[in-house]
Amino acid sequence: MAEQTSAPDAGPCTGCGDALAPRPDSPLRCPSCGTEQHRWPGRRVVDRDWASVAGAGGPEELAAPFAVDRVGAQRALRAWVRGRRFAPRRFKRLDRGESLMGLHLPYWVWEAETCSYYSGERGHHRWRVDGAGRRFRRTRWEAAAGTVAHSFTGVAVPATTRLPRRLLPEPALEGAAAARPEDRRHAMPSDVDPEVGLAEAKLRMDELVGREVRRGIGGDEQRVRSIDTEYAALGYRLLLVPVWLSVYAAGGRSRQVVVCGRTGRVAGERPRSAGKVAAAVALPLIVTLIALVFLFSPV
């Protein structure tokens, strides 16, 4: 359940952090990454389920430990940049950059018990043969209704917009312990409110509920008319996920590369040097031109 209250502005995109330009009477969609913000300019959606957890005090803060040290992160970066023929020289030296630093990225991790009441129709396919011997299918529909329940744990939503989502590692609670002061000190600030995180977590829960509803309806084909979900035992924690972050400049702007501090997985942008690309294109043309000159020149 949600109600509308006034809000001063649209705020940053929850997907990439870019500024949003308010559009009157239109839902907000980020022009940079296309993320639908699920809120309207001049208003914000207040989830009434948020009231059940908002007054319970601050969330528990957990931090996952680093399993990949600086040397391991540099090794992963070297393997990642290897073979990038058209990359700028600065990109090739990415593993030696002084900007490589270890920090923690914040995530809101939600849990909930859901009970969903649904109605719809199940279809049963039957094949028939007409007088010309052609097969065709008919579907017999019958009403279906019921409930599905699910326990959700570990539904993680990024709590920062300072890095593009495509670079963020997948969080995991395994091995996480209570955050220490040094973990908080080296953590990227969270600029996504937990209430906004709850709205996104519910969208992810709804996707799974929808799949379970279709399984509950059964049959060869399903039509879902309505799903009404109730949430109970809502709770959330702040999880700090370790990463190694390297920033470099290319093409007139700064770019980030992220090495997951648990798995060593690398995610980032791979730029191309305009000079190297031009040289690679021009070299065959020059060789061809020289060959033609020698071929057709008089002896």
C-alpha positions in Angstrom: 0.0 0.0 0.0 1.3 3.5 -0.8 0.1 7.1 -0.4 1.3 10.2 -2.1 3.1 13.0 -0.3 4.9 16.1 -1.6 8.6 16.1 -2.2 11.0 18.9 -3.1 12.6 17.5 -6.2 13.1 14.4 -8.3 16.6 13.6 -6.9 19.3 11.5 -8.7 18.7 8.4 -10.8 18.7 5.3 -8.6 20.4 3.3 -11.4 23.4 5.5 -12.5 23.3 8.6 -10.3 22.8 11.1 -13.1 20.6 14.1 -12.5 16.9 13.7 -13.5 15.0 16.5 -15.2 11.5 16.8 -13.8 8.7 16.4 -16.3 5.3 17.5 -15.2 2.6 14.8 -15.0 5.0 12.2 -16.3 6.8 9.3 -14.5 10.5 9.8 -14.2 12.8 7.8 -16.5 16.5 8.3 -16.6 17.7 9.6 -20.0 21.1 8.0 -19.5 20.4 4.5 -18.5 16.6 4.2 -19.0 15.8 3.2 -15.4 12.2 3.8 -14.4 12.3 5.7 -11.1 8.8 4.6 -9.9 8.1 8.1 -8.7 6.7 11.3 -10.1 8.2 14.8 -10.1 6.9 16.9 -7.3 5.7 13.8 -5.4 7.1 10.7 -3.9 5.6 7.3 -3.1 5.4 6.5 0.6 5.1 2.8 1.3 2.9 2.1 4.3 4.8 -1.1 5.0 7.8 1.1 5.6 6.1 2.3 8.8 6.5 -1.2 10.3 10.3 -1.0 10.2 11.0 2.8 10.2 10.4 3.1 13.9 12.4 0.1 14.9 15.7 2.0 15.1 18.7 1.9 12.7 19.5 -1.2 10.7 22.1 -3.7 11.7 25.4 -3.0 9.8 27.3 -5.9 8.4 30.6 -6.0 6.4 31.9 -8.8 4.2 35.7 -9.3 4.5 38.2 -8.9 1.7 39.2 -12.3 0.1 41.2 -10.6 -2.6 44.2 -8.4 -1.5 45.8 -5.6 -3.5 48.2 -8.0 -5.3 45.3 -10.2 -6.3 43.3 -7.2 -7.6 46.3 -6.1 -9.6 46.7 -9.6 -11.1 43.0 -9.6 -12.0 43.3 -6.2 -13.7 46.3 -7.4 -15.7 44.4 -10.4 -16.9 41.4 -8.2 -17.8 43.3 -5.7 -19.9 45.4 -8.3 -21.6 44.8 -8.5 -25.4 43.0 -5.1 -25.7 44.8 -4.1 -28.8 43.2 -0.7 -29.3 43.2 0.4 -25.6 45.1 3.6 -24.7 48.5 3.2 -23.1 47.1 4.5 -19.8 44.5 1.7 -19.8 47.3 -0.9 -20.3 48.9 0.3 -17.0 45.7 0.2 -15.1 47.0 -2.4 -12.6 49.8 0.0 -11.6 47.6 3.0 -11.1 47.9 4.8 -7.8 44.1 5.2 -7.8 43.5 1.5 -6.9 41.9 1.6 -3.5 40.0 -0.8 -1.3 36.6 0.3 0.0 33.1 -1.1 0.8 30.0 -0.5 -1.3 26.7 -0.3 0.7 23.6 -2.4 0.0 20.2 -2.6 1.6 19.4 -6.2 2.2 15.7 -7.0 2.8 13.8 -9.9 4.1 10.0 -10.5 4.3 7.3 -13.1 4.6 4.7 -12.7 1.8 1.3 -14.1 1.2 -0.2 -13.5 -2.2 -3.8 -14.0 -3.2 -4.3 -14.4 -6.9 -7.1 -15.0 -9.5 -6.8 -15.9 -13.1 -7.5 -18.6 -15.6 -5.7 -21.8 -16.7 -5.8 -22.9 -20.3 -5.7 -26.5 -21.5 -4.7 -27.0 -25.1 -6.4 -29.5 -27.3 -5.4 -30.4 -30.8 -8.0 -31.1 -33.5 -7.9 -32.1 -37.2 -10.2 -30.4 -39.7 -11.7 -32.0 -42.7 -8.7 -31.1 -44.8 -6.4 -33.0 -42.5 -4.9 -29.8 -41.0 -4.2 -29.7 -37.3 -5.3 -26.8 -35.2 -5.3 -26.0 -31.5 -8.1 -25.0 -29.2 -7.7 -23.8 -25.7 -10.3 -24.5 -23.0 -10.1 -21.9 -20.1 -11.3 -22.3 -16.6 -11.2 -20.0 -13.6 -8.3 -20.4 -11.0 -7.7 -18.8 -7.7 -5.5 -19.4 -4.6 -2.7 -18.2 -2.5 1.1 -18.6 -2.5 3.4 -17.9 0.3 7.2 -17.2 0.2 10.0 -16.4 2.6 12.4 -13.9 1.2 15.9 -13.4 2.6 18.9 -11.5 1.1 17.0 -9.3 -1.4 19.8 -6.8 -2.0 19.4 -3.3 -3.4 22.4 -1.0 -4.0 22.4 1.9 -1.6 24.7 4.1 -3.7 24.3 5.8 -7.1 28.0 6.9 -7.3 28.9 3.9 -9.5 26.9 2.6 -12.5 25.0 -0.5 -11.6 26.6 -2.6 -14.3 29.9 -2.3 -12.4 28.5 -3.4 -9.0 29.3 -6.9 -7.8 26.7 -9.3 -6.6 26.4 -9.1 -2.8 26.5 -12.1 -0.5 25.8 -12.4 3.2 28.1 -15.4 3.7 31.0 -14.5 6.0 29.7 -11.1 6.8 30.1 -9.9 10.4 29.3 -6.8 12.4 30.8 -3.7 10.7 33.9 -2.3 12.4 34.7 1.5 12.6 37.4 1.1 9.9 34.8 -0.6 7.6 32.5 2.3 7.9 35.3 4.8 7.5 36.3 3.3 4.1 32.7 2.8 2.9 31.2 4.7 0.0 28.4 6.9 1.4 24.8 5.6 0.9 22.7 8.1 -1.0 19.7 5.8 -1.6 17.1 5.9 1.2 16.1 2.5 2.7 12.5 3.4 1.9 13.5 3.6 -1.8 15.3 0.3 -1.4 12.2 -1.3 -0.1 10.2 -0.3 -3.2 12.8 -1.9 -5.5 13.1 -4.9 -3.2 9.3 -5.4 -3.6 9.6 -5.3 -7.3 12.1 -8.1 -7.2 9.9 -10.1 -4.8 6.9 -9.5 -7.1 8.8 -11.1 -10.0 9.3 -14.3 -8.1 5.7 -14.2 -6.8 4.4 -13.8 -10.3 6.3 -17.0 -11.4 4.9 -18.9 -8.4 1.4 -17.7 -9.2 1.7 -19.1 -12.7 2.9 -22.4 -11.4 -0.1 -22.4 -9.0 -2.6 -21.7 -11.8 -1.1 -24.5 -13.8 -2.4 -25.8 -17.1 -0.7 -25.3 -20.5 -1.2 -21.5 -20.4 -2.0 -19.0 -17.8 -3.9 -15.7 -17.6 -3.2 -13.7 -14.4 -6.0 -11.4 -13.5 -4.9 -10.0 -10.1 -2.2 -10.6 -7.4 -2.6 -9.0 -4.0 0.4 -9.5 -1.8 0.7 -8.9 1.9 4.1 -8.4 3.5 5.0 -9.4 7.0 8.1 -9.7 9.2 9.8 -7.0 7.1 13.4 -6.3 8.1 16.5 -4.9 6.5 20.2 -4.6 7.1 23.0 -2.5 5.7 25.6 -4.7 4.0 29.1 -3.4 3.1 30.6 -5.3 0.2 34.4 -5.1 -0.4 35.7 -3.9 -3.8 38.9 -2.6 -5.3 38.2 0.6 -7.3 40.4 2.1 -10.0 39.7 5.3 -11.7 41.4 6.5 -14.9 40.8 9.2 -17.5 40.2 8.5 -21.2 38.2 10.2 -23.9 38.0 13.4 -21.8 36.2 11.8 -18.9 36.9 9.6 -15.9 36.1 5.9 -16.0 35.9 3.3 -13.2 36.9 -0.3 -13.0 35.7 -2.4 -10.1 37.3 -5.6 -8.8 35.1 -7.6 -6.5 36.9 -8.0 -3.2 35.3 -11.5 -2.7 35.7 -13.2 -6.1 38.2 -11.0 -8.1 35.6 -10.5 -10.8 36.4 -7.4 -12.9 33.8 -5.0 -14.3 34.5 -1.7 -16.1 34.6 0.2 -19.3 37.2 -0.7 -22.0 38.0 2.4 -24.0 39.6 2.4 -27.4 42.3 4.8 -28.5 41.2 6.8 -31.5 44.8 7.0 -32.7 45.3 3.2 -32.6 42.0 2.5 -34.3 42.8 5.0 -37.0 46.3 3.5 -37.5 44.9 0.0 -37.7 42.4 1.1 -40.4 44.9 3.3 -42.3 47.8 0.7 -42.4 46.1 -1.8 -44.8 45.0 1.1 -47.0 48.6 2.5 -47.2 50.0 -1.0 -48.0 47.4 -1.5 -50.7 48.1 1.9 -52.2 51.9 1.3 -52.3 51.3 -2.1 -53.9 49.1 -0.5 -56.6 51.7 2.1 -57.3 54.4 -0.5 -57.8 52.1 -2.6 -59.9 51.1 0.0 -62.4 54.3 2.1 -62.5 56.2 1.9 -65.7 59.4 -0.1 -65.6 
